[in-house]
């Protein structure tokens, strides 16, 4: 008799169940998901074979599809059922996972959680989350009950634990919500900071739908000025960041508003025309950021990033490449180690600190001047002066003249103020050309160009210091009139006859620029940088992995100058 339609015996039926999760059916043998045997490509049962000495063999290699499915389904099912401890047991950090999962109900007040897995790609399983956020204000028996639906997408990755070969969910806070980082929490309740209506310099609202780059900026303005701008708090689900006290930390972020608060008003220095132009430029490129400043005052007129989720323009920490040569040149000019039209070495190679430095395409300028070396961005012209400098020379120059690297800027929102650490040997030499340990962002480099144009450092700001009477950063000294004139001449010559000529073409006489390309490990193309001034505008842009700065970041800055402000 054939086997078609034959029913399993009673004992077999007792131990077979079906787990249905998001439309996927998985056979479960025994009491739970983790109890059934998984097969690898060779047919061995998981944990079912032994090595030559009789000890159980620990499986290695990437997780098999069945293993990924088992870990994902076990984790998601337990989470959906509200069993934080059981869900956490399917991860490689049960303690941290249980704490975070418990917080979803206790702190975030998420209920009716539904999890729908998507199509697996290797060890990664995307899933869709739907839930309801419920909050009851006031006393439990009298308070107003507020609720709203919440939906978002996330993903998990399965990994194999080394000590026993077990496949588990690689725990990280982003599994619960993609915007969570270590130490962050999801919290529903009365917002700590009332909302703000941020407006530009003309009084028009800064709508983040129109200006997507400003989402993190508005969050920062709310955190800084929400309590003093005259508003009242609403009820929200928000990401509470771990380290908001740090100057360059990301601010808390609202994910869902259950009841609107009353916003206060915060006036910024942003120019609507320049901000719109900046948004357009970064939207047309991958990983671009730009800042525009008014040199005479320090007012920030525009800030934009391709990625609106992180304000690289203000908070980025990137090697600035040859744009750093503006600061280095001011140092060499002051110390008499270079003169605009003095003969200056630019060999193919220069070795310092056991490192052999070279120029782009190994070019050299025989018998050339410092003007020519600056305009062509000759690396060895700067590296060759390292033996004559102290380890802290560049650090002091950046701090004392350009106001950088002292962690004391008070822009009005979180910012990174640049870093020029004291280094020695090859790392010190590399710092002279914007590599080594030097780190900057477009805000810093726009400020460098603004300082050259204005003659004195004015700390950039987004909200006038008069609003909250905060203390802004100051530089301890300015360049001499002769050094300043020489530095402007170098930047101007670069704009009319050097590597910056194309982006600066036709922009008049009152201008100067410097290009830069910064190598990044593991990246095929360098980050492209461009910093410049024109009249009472200064701007800097970076296009990560964009290649030469004149070709990638230069056109962004050019459009800022053509727009004006």
VOVEXNU-688861 format. One line per field, with one value per residue (C-alpha): x, y, z. Coordinates in steps of 0.05 Angstrom, whole numbers, plus 5000, padded with zeros to 4 digits. Each point is the difference from the previous one (the first is absolute). Layout:
N
X <- X:...
Y <- Y:...
Z <- Z:...
END
This chain:
565
X <- 5000:5027:5017:4957:4952:5029:4995:5059:4993:4977:5069:5026:4939:5011:5069:4986:4972:4998:5027:4967:5038:4985:4974:5060:4987:5056:4997:5015:5020:4993:4980:5028:5036:5069:4986:5000:5062:5030:5037:5061:5020:5036:4940:5030:4952:5018:5041:4990:5071:5065:5074:5053:5009:4927:4983:4939:5019:4988:4971:5034:4988:4941:4932:4958:4932:4963:5042:4987:4926:4997:5036:4959:4933:5015:5021:4943:4946:5021:5005:4931:4971:5031:5049:5062:5042:4985:5013:5065:5022:5003:5052:5075:4991:4940:5008:5003:4945:4952:5010:4986:4939:4971:5007:4955:4940:5023:5030:4977:4930:4995:4942:4969:5068:4997:5063:5002:5065:5022:5043:5065:5066:5055:5001:4959:4925:4960:4934:4942:4975:4930:4976:4960:5031:4955:5008:4956:5013:4985:4973:4985:4925:4991:5054:4989:5018:5039:5018:5026:5023:5075:5031:5072:5049:5061:5045:5040:5063:5014:5071:5033:5026:5072:5002:4943:4982:4929:4966:4970:4975:5057:4975:5003:4949:4987:4964:4943:5000:5050:5017:5019:5074:5034:4972:4940:4928:4930:4957:4928:4977:4998:5057:5057:5009:4941:4998:5028:4982:5067:5000:5052:5030:4938:4951:4975:4991:5055:4958:5040:4959:5026:5069:5012:5071:4973:4965:5058:5012:4929:5006:5063:4966:4943:5048:5039:4944:4935:4995:5015:4963:4932:4967:4966:5016:4954:4999:5048:5035:5072:5071:5035:5074:5053:5049:4963:5045:5058:5009:5001:4946:4937:4938:4939:4953:4924:4971:4926:4959:4939:4980:5028:5035:5001:5064:5045:5035:5075:5030:5060:5051:4984:4987:4940:5031:5067:4968:4957:5060:5041:4945:4997:5075:5006:4938:5034:5061:5017:5026:5009:4999:5007:5001:4997:5023:5002:5073:4986:4954:5006:4926:4985:4958:4991:5014:4981:5016:4981:4984:4950:5009:5068:5025:5069:5006:5002:5017:5042:5072:5039:5071:4997:5057:5034:4950:5040:5058:4966:5016:5068:5018:4983:5048:5057:4991:5001:5063:5036:5003:4964:4987:4949:5051:5060:5030:4972:5015:4947:5036:4965:5013:5019:5013:4987:4989:5014:4942:5011:4951:4985:4958:4939:5026:5070:5007:5055:5013:5073:5022:4928:4972:4956:4944:5006:5003:4937:4962:5016:4993:5070:5002:5076:5005:4967:5028:5071:4991:4981:5072:5000:4935:4983:4951:4948:5011:4940:4956:5015:4989:4932:4979:5029:4984:4942:4964:5000:5009:4984:4931:4968:4957:4929:4964:4930:4995:5049:5064:5071:5052:5056:5060:5074:5035:5073:5036:5071:5043:4961:4932:5019:5024:4936:4960:5031:4962:4935:5011:5028:4956:4970:4924:4952:4931:4972:4981:5073:5029:4949:5022:5073:4984:4958:5058:5047:4949:4981:5070:4974:4965:4925:4970:4944:4930:4931:4962:5024:5037:4957:4941:5028:5062:5046:5075:5028:5070:5056:5069:5057:5033:4995:5050:5044:4978:5057:4986:4925:5013:5046:4950:4945:5046:5014:4926:4983:5054:4974:4931:5024:5058:5003:4959:4938:4996:4940:4952:5020:5001:4964:4986:5038:5063:4982:5007:5046:4996:5035:4985:5012:4998:5005:5017:4957:5019:4956:4971:5016:4993:5023:4953:4996:5005:4994:5003:4995:4977:4968:4982:4966:4985:5043:4982:5028:4975:5020:4978:5020:5032:4990:5071:5038:4971:4999:4956:4954:4993:5020:4935:4960:5036:4996:4924:4999:5038:4957:4938:5027:4967
Y <- 5000:5069:5053:5056:5025:4958:5034:5001:4959:5032:5008:5035:5046:5020:5030:5037:5071:5056:5070:5053:5066:5052:4948:4953:4929:4964:4929:4996:4934:4994:5055:5062:5032:4985:4926:4976:4975:5042:4973:5031:4990:4935:4969:5002:5017:5062:4978:4928:4981:4993:5012:4946:5007:4988:5072:5032:5037:5075:5023:5057:5041:5044:4981:4955:5024:4956:5025:5072:4986:4965:5057:5054:4966:4983:5071:5034:4953:5010:5075:5003:4960:5049:4950:5042:4947:4947:5046:5022:4928:4996:5056:5001:5051:4977:5050:5062:4974:4984:5069:5034:4956:5011:5075:4997:4986:5035:5064:5005:4974:4958:4952:4952:4987:4963:4978:4978:4971:5018:4962:4975:5021:4956:5007:5065:4998:5065:5007:5049:5025:5024:5019:5051:5052:5013:5053:5019:5069:5020:4951:4929:5005:5071:5015:5009:4939:5013:4949:4998:4945:4992:4963:4994:4952:4969:4940:4949:4960:4929:4982:4937:5000:4977:4960:4953:5014:5020:5049:5060:5070:5050:5046:5075:5054:5014:4933:5031:5064:5018:5068:4973:4999:4972:5032:5032:4987:5005:5040:5023:5057:5074:5027:5027:5058:5038:5003:5060:5036:5013:5057:5027:5070:5028:4970:4944:4931:4949:4942:4935:4974:5057:4998:4927:5013:5042:4943:4988:5075:5013:4942:5033:5069:4969:4968:5064:5052:4962:5016:5074:5015:5005:4935:4944:4926:4948:4924:4963:4935:5020:4972:5023:5001:4975:5058:5063:5040:4992:5059:4958:4949:4989:5031:4961:4985:4999:4939:5010:5057:4979:5070:5065:5048:5075:5019:5057:5041:4996:5046:4974:5034:4956:5031:4969:5008:4971:4943:4981:5001:4958:4948:4995:4990:4945:4964:4992:4965:4941:5016:5075:5054:5076:5061:5074:5054:5076:5016:5069:4973:4924:4990:4933:5011:4928:4929:4938:4925:4946:4955:5038:4949:5027:5071:4986:5074:5018:4936:4962:4981:4990:5011:5066:4984:5057:5053:4996:5031:5068:4994:4969:5055:5053:4965:4995:5072:5025:4960:5023:4929:5021:5063:5009:5011:4969:4936:4941:4925:4955:4933:4936:4969:5020:4952:5019:4956:4939:5016:5015:5054:5017:5046:4983:4964:5009:5069:5049:5074:5014:5070:5020:5049:4988:5033:4945:4945:5025:5009:4930:4971:4971:4955:4996:5076:4996:4933:5026:5052:4950:4994:5075:4999:4979:4944:5050:5055:4984:4987:5069:5034:4967:5019:5070:5028:4959:4983:4925:4938:5030:4969:5066:5022:5019:4998:4990:4927:4941:5008:4972:5055:4965:4963:5013:4956:5006:4945:4981:4972:4977:5014:5072:5007:4969:5051:5056:4975:4985:4926:4966:5015:5065:4999:5053:5011:5051:5047:5002:5009:5054:5035:4995:5034:5052:5015:5012:5045:5039:5002:4979:4937:5007:4937:4976:5001:4979:5038:5067:4997:5059:4952:4961:5040:4941:5010:4988:4975:5050:4994:5027:5037:5019:4994:5060:5044:4974:4926:5011:5035:4944:4947:5035:5005:4925:4983:5051:4973:4930:5024:5033:4956:4938:4939:5042:5039:4965:5006:5072:5023:5066:5014:5066:5025:4997:4925:4943:4925:4935:4930:4935:4925:4956:4926:4953:4928:4951:5053:4999:5075:5053:5049:5064:5066:5073:5063:5071:5071:5051:5069:4992:4927:4940:4928:4930:4933:4928:4944:4934:4952:5056:5002:5065:5058:5048:4953:4974:5052:5061:5004:4998:5060:5036:4996:5029:5061:5007:4999:5053:5017
Z <- 5000:4983:5050:4970:5052:5056:5067:5049:5063:5064:5030:4938:4997:5073:4985:4935:5001:4950:5013:4956:4998:4947:4952:5008:5025:5036:5026:5074:5031:5075:5048:4966:4942:5027:5009:4928:4966:4944:4941:4968:4928:5015:5035:5070:5056:5040:5059:4979:4980:5037:4986:5001:5075:5013:5019:4967:4938:5001:4935:4963:4938:4979:5028:4956:4975:5049:5058:4981:4994:5068:5036:4967:5009:5072:5016:4963:5026:5073:4990:4968:5059:5049:5030:5006:5036:4948:4942:5031:5007:4923:4999:5014:5056:5040:5057:4955:4955:5057:5030:4934:4983:5069:4989:4938:5044:5064:4971:4928:5016:4937:4998:4948:4968:4934:4964:4928:4972:4930:4951:5030:4968:5025:5076:4999:5011:4991:5035:5006:5067:5014:5070:5040:5045:5059:5054:5058:5028:5071:5052:4975:5014:4975:4949:4925:4959:4937:4947:4929:4953:4986:4942:4977:4968:5033:4990:5038:4984:5023:5022:5024:5071:5001:5065:4982:4927:5018:4952:5035:4983:5000:5054:4991:5018:4926:4996:5041:4960:4944:5031:5068:5020:5062:5062:4965:5024:4972:5048:4996:5045:5008:4959:5041:4952:4970:4924:4963:4936:4968:4951:4951:5002:4965:5050:4953:5029:4989:4975:5002:4942:4958:5032:5020:5023:5057:5036:5047:5005:5024:5050:5026:5004:5040:5049:5009:5000:5011:5074:4991:4935:5033:4978:5038:4993:4967:5006:4953:4986:4993:4998:5063:4984:5048:4997:4983:5047:4952:4953:4938:5021:4960:5032:5023:4943:4997:4964:5013:5029:5041:5019:4975:5046:4990:4963:5017:4947:4984:4948:4962:4955:4940:4932:4965:4930:5020:5040:4940:4954:5049:5006:4924:4994:5052:4974:4933:5030:5043:5070:4991:5053:4996:5046:4983:5049:5001:5016:5030:5054:5004:4982:4970:4937:4976:5021:4960:4997:4951:5060:5043:5057:5022:4996:4969:4983:5074:5035:4950:5018:4935:4977:4961:4952:4965:5023:5065:4961:5011:5075:4987:4951:5051:5048:4949:4978:5073:5015:4938:4973:4936:4960:4945:4944:5033:4970:5038:4994:4968:4987:4978:5067:5071:5057:5072:5061:4957:4954:4927:4978:4927:4957:4960:4937:5029:4969:5019:4990:4987:5022:5014:5050:5061:4960:4948:5052:5036:4935:4976:5070:5005:5061:5005:5003:5068:5024:4986:5054:5055:5026:5015:5040:5071:5012:5026:4949:4957:5060:5029:4933:4991:5071:5007:4931:4973:5065:4985:5043:5069:5008:5018:4941:5018:4933:5029:4980:5009:4961:4996:5003:4963:5028:4987:5051:5018:4962:4984:4944:4938:5031:5013:4928:4974:5041:4960:4939:5036:5014:5062:5060:4973:4997:4974:4969:4951:5057:5024:4930:4981:5063:4978:4934:5037:5047:4941:4967:5063:5031:5068:5024:5014:5029:4954:5030:4979:5054:5024:5067:5022:5005:5059:5017:4989:4994:4931:4986:4984:4970:5041:4942:4927:4943:4985:4942:4957:5014:4989:4933:4978:5019:4962:4940:5002:5002:4946:4954:5010:4980:4936:4978:5044:5018:5017:4935:4970:5059:5012:4928:4987:5074:5001:5034:5074:5009:5019:5005:5017:4976:5038:4993:5061:4994:5042:5015:4962:4955:4925:4990:5050:5033:4959:5037:4980:5042:4974:5011:4954:5026:5067:4990:5019:4986:5005:4973:5003:4954:5032:4950:4949:4973:4987:5040:4942:4959:5055:5056:4959:4960:5064:5028:4933:5001:5070:4975:4938:5044:5047:5065
END
